[in-house]
Amino acid sequence: MKNRLAVLFTICLIAFTNSGCEKEEDTIAQVRVVTLAGVAVAGAEVRLFGQGTVDQSQVGDIRIDETQYTLSNGIAEFDFTDLYVPGQSGFAVLNVEITKEFPDSTSYLEGTFKIEEEKTNSKTFVLGSSD
């Protein structure tokens, strides 16, 4: 009888432990860079960065500062899963700087990107525009 109770207790404990764990989804940011004609830009440097806030009037240190280069499809992907803390409200609004060196010129673009937690976020930036 004791063995049956021990087995039943163990099964209940495992079931309770597993049901209480919610799997965290990935927090991904995909930046797509295209030309005015809509052509994907490969090899563009994409920097995502953001500062923490100390209070309403004071900006803190840079907390996120990541750089990637776009692939042939014009997309640079950033994985922020490890930076998201479950239970926090929102993730971040990050500054974006995109630089592309061409043989005869350099293109530069700034913008912002709101990253929502536990999902794949995508935003397209157009080089040659004031987006």
C-alpha distance (Angstrom), angle and dihedral (degrees) to the residues before:
residue distance angle dihedral
M1 . . .
K2 3.83 . .
N3 3.80 90.9 .
R4 3.81 91.7 53.0
L5 3.81 91.3 50.1
A6 3.81 91.1 47.4
V7 3.82 91.3 50.5
L8 3.81 91.8 46.0
F9 3.81 91.0 48.2
T10 3.83 91.1 49.1
I11 3.81 92.3 49.7
C12 3.81 91.4 48.7
L13 3.79 91.5 48.1
I14 3.82 92.5 50.5
A15 3.81 92.1 46.7
F16 3.81 92.0 48.6
T17 3.82 92.9 47.4
N18 3.81 93.9 48.6
S19 3.79 95.0 45.8
G20 3.80 91.9 53.2
C21 3.80 94.4 55.8
E22 3.76 114.7 88.3
K23 3.79 113.6 -164.0
E24 3.78 113.0 -122.4
E25 3.80 113.6 -126.7
D26 3.81 121.5 -137.2
T27 3.81 120.3 -91.4
I28 3.81 105.0 -143.8
A29 3.81 132.0 172.5
Q30 3.80 118.9 -160.3
V31 3.79 117.2 -169.2
R32 3.80 114.4 -166.0
V33 3.80 117.7 -163.1
V34 3.81 120.7 -162.0
T35 3.80 137.7 165.4
L36 3.81 124.0 -113.4
A37 3.81 86.1 -93.3
G38 3.83 90.5 56.0
V39 3.81 95.9 -108.5
A40 3.81 115.9 146.4
V41 3.80 113.9 -109.7
A42 3.81 113.6 -138.3
G43 3.79 121.0 -160.6
A44 3.80 97.9 23.4
E45 3.81 114.7 148.1
V46 3.82 110.2 -124.2
R47 3.80 119.4 -168.0
L48 3.80 121.2 -170.9
F49 3.78 116.1 -171.2
G50 3.76 140.1 156.5
Q51 3.76 140.4 179.8
G52 3.75 128.4 -132.6
T53 3.78 119.1 -123.9
V54 3.76 122.5 -122.6
D55 3.80 94.5 -171.4
Q56 3.81 138.6 -34.0
S57 3.79 93.6 -68.0
Q58 3.81 103.5 32.8
V59 3.79 129.4 67.7
G60 3.79 117.5 -148.6
D61 3.78 133.8 -146.9
I62 3.80 122.4 -56.5
R63 3.79 105.0 -86.1
I64 3.80 100.3 177.9
D65 3.81 122.7 36.7
E66 3.80 115.9 157.7
T67 3.80 131.0 159.3
Q68 3.81 127.9 -164.6
Y69 3.80 134.8 164.2
T70 3.79 122.7 -125.5
L71 3.78 117.6 -109.3
S72 3.81 125.3 -135.1
N73 3.83 88.9 -77.3
G74 3.83 90.1 58.5
I75 3.82 93.7 -112.1
A76 3.79 128.3 127.4
E77 3.80 113.1 -170.5
F78 3.80 126.6 -154.5
D79 3.81 124.2 -169.6
F80 3.82 113.1 -151.6
T81 3.81 96.3 167.1
D82 3.80 92.8 116.3
L83 3.83 91.9 52.3
Y84 3.81 96.2 52.9
V85 3.79 115.2 93.9
P86 3.83 112.6 -153.5
G87 3.78 110.7 -117.2
Q88 3.79 96.3 28.9
S89 3.78 116.1 125.8
G90 3.81 107.8 -113.9
F91 3.78 126.9 -26.7
A92 3.82 116.8 -119.2
V93 3.77 149.9 -50.8
L94 3.79 104.7 -135.3
N95 3.78 133.2 -164.5
V96 3.80 114.7 -120.8
E97 3.79 126.4 -151.0
I98 3.80 118.8 -177.7
T99 3.80 122.8 -171.9
K100 3.79 126.8 180.0
E101 3.80 123.0 -177.5
F102 3.79 112.7 -149.9
P103 3.84 122.5 -175.4
D104 3.82 91.9 -103.5
S105 3.83 103.1 24.5
T106 3.78 148.4 10.6
S107 3.80 123.6 -121.9
Y108 3.79 121.1 -154.6
L109 3.79 130.2 -176.0
E110 3.81 134.1 177.3
G111 3.78 129.0 -162.8
T112 3.79 145.2 131.8
F113 3.78 133.0 -100.0
K114 3.80 125.6 -160.6
I115 3.80 108.7 -145.4
E116 3.79 116.1 -158.4
E117 3.78 119.2 -155.1
E118 3.80 124.1 -104.8
K119 3.81 97.7 10.0
T120 3.79 142.0 83.1
N121 3.81 107.9 -97.2
S122 3.81 119.4 -162.2
K123 3.78 131.2 -171.5
T124 3.81 130.9 170.6
F125 3.79 122.2 -143.3
V126 3.82 122.5 -165.4
L127 3.81 117.1 -143.4
G128 3.77 110.8 -140.0
S129 3.81 93.9 34.6
S130 3.78 131.2 90.8
D131 3.82 93.4 -120.0
